[in-house]
Amino acid sequence: MRRWSTSLVAVAVVLGVGSLARADVPKPEDIATCNSEAREAARKDPAALSTPAPNATDERRAADMRRQDAPPRDGTAAGVRSSDPQIEGMDPQGAKNPIYQAAYRTCMRKNGY
């Protein structure tokens, strides 16, 4: 009985750690969908109820992106590179708009990132 309990606990720990260690890397189709949704949100009237409200971090990041106004470090327009999966892959031009950033983050969160 004791051996069975120990095995059960070991399996639970392995499964639990495995789910924690999983890398949350957005898929290309999620990135494309969220960039599209964010583009639409940025075109809407900011007072529209369905438009996500930017937070202070979105405002700061957007201001930083506007100041940089340089091509991405790797020379491509592939998207924003970040350790934060909620902004990974964001269109660099859209990232200059805090409403775009809020909509992109919201979309990524809905997709489990």
C-alpha positions in Angstrom: 0.0 0.0 0.0 2.8 2.4 0.9 4.6 1.7 -2.3 1.5 2.4 -4.3 0.9 5.7 -2.5 4.5 6.8 -3.1 4.1 5.9 -6.8 0.9 7.9 -7.1 2.6 11.0 -5.4 5.6 10.7 -7.8 3.3 10.6 -10.9 1.3 13.6 -9.6 4.6 15.6 -9.0 5.9 14.7 -12.5 2.7 15.7 -14.2 2.4 18.9 -12.1 6.0 20.0 -12.8 5.6 19.1 -16.5 2.7 21.4 -16.9 4.6 24.2 -15.1 7.7 23.7 -17.2 5.7 23.9 -20.5 6.9 26.9 -22.5 4.0 29.3 -23.5 5.2 30.1 -27.0 2.4 31.5 -29.1 1.7 29.7 -32.4 2.0 31.6 -35.7 -1.8 31.3 -36.2 -2.5 32.9 -32.8 -0.1 35.7 -33.5 -1.7 36.4 -36.9 -5.2 36.3 -35.3 -4.3 38.6 -32.5 -2.6 41.1 -34.7 -5.7 41.2 -36.9 -8.0 41.6 -33.9 -5.7 44.3 -32.4 -5.6 46.2 -35.8 -9.5 46.2 -35.8 -9.6 47.4 -32.2 -7.1 50.3 -33.0 -9.4 51.4 -35.8 -12.5 51.6 -33.6 -13.6 54.6 -31.6 -11.6 54.4 -28.3 -14.8 55.0 -26.4 -16.4 51.8 -27.9 -17.3 49.4 -25.1 -15.7 46.4 -26.7 -12.3 48.1 -27.1 -9.8 46.9 -24.4 -8.5 49.8 -22.3 -4.8 50.2 -22.2 -3.0 50.0 -18.9 0.0 52.0 -17.8 2.4 49.3 -19.1 0.8 49.5 -22.5 1.2 53.3 -22.5 4.8 53.0 -21.5 5.7 50.3 -24.0 4.0 52.1 -26.8 5.9 55.3 -26.0 9.1 53.3 -25.9 8.3 51.8 -29.3 7.6 55.2 -30.8 10.9 56.6 -29.5 12.9 53.6 -30.9 11.3 54.0 -34.4 14.1 51.7 -35.7 13.9 48.4 -37.5 13.8 45.3 -35.3 17.2 44.2 -33.9 17.4 41.2 -36.2 16.7 43.3 -39.3 13.2 41.7 -40.0 9.7 42.9 -39.4 8.7 39.6 -37.8 7.2 41.2 -34.7 8.0 42.1 -31.2 10.3 39.6 -29.4 9.6 39.3 -25.7 9.7 36.8 -22.9 6.1 37.9 -22.2 3.9 35.6 -24.3 1.1 38.1 -24.3 3.1 40.5 -26.4 5.4 38.1 -28.3 4.9 38.5 -32.1 3.0 41.8 -31.9 3.3 43.9 -35.1 6.0 46.5 -34.4 4.0 49.3 -36.0 0.9 48.3 -34.0 3.0 48.2 -30.8 3.3 52.0 -31.0 -0.4 52.2 -30.2 -1.4 51.5 -26.6 -5.0 50.4 -27.7 -3.4 48.0 -30.1 -1.2 46.6 -27.3 -4.2 46.2 -25.0 -6.2 44.4 -27.7 -3.3 42.1 -28.6 -2.7 41.2 -24.9 -6.4 40.5 -24.4 -6.5 38.3 -27.5 -3.4 36.3 -26.4 -4.9 35.9 -22.9 -8.1 34.5 -24.5 -5.9 32.0 -26.4 -4.3 30.8 -23.2 -1.1 32.8 -23.1 
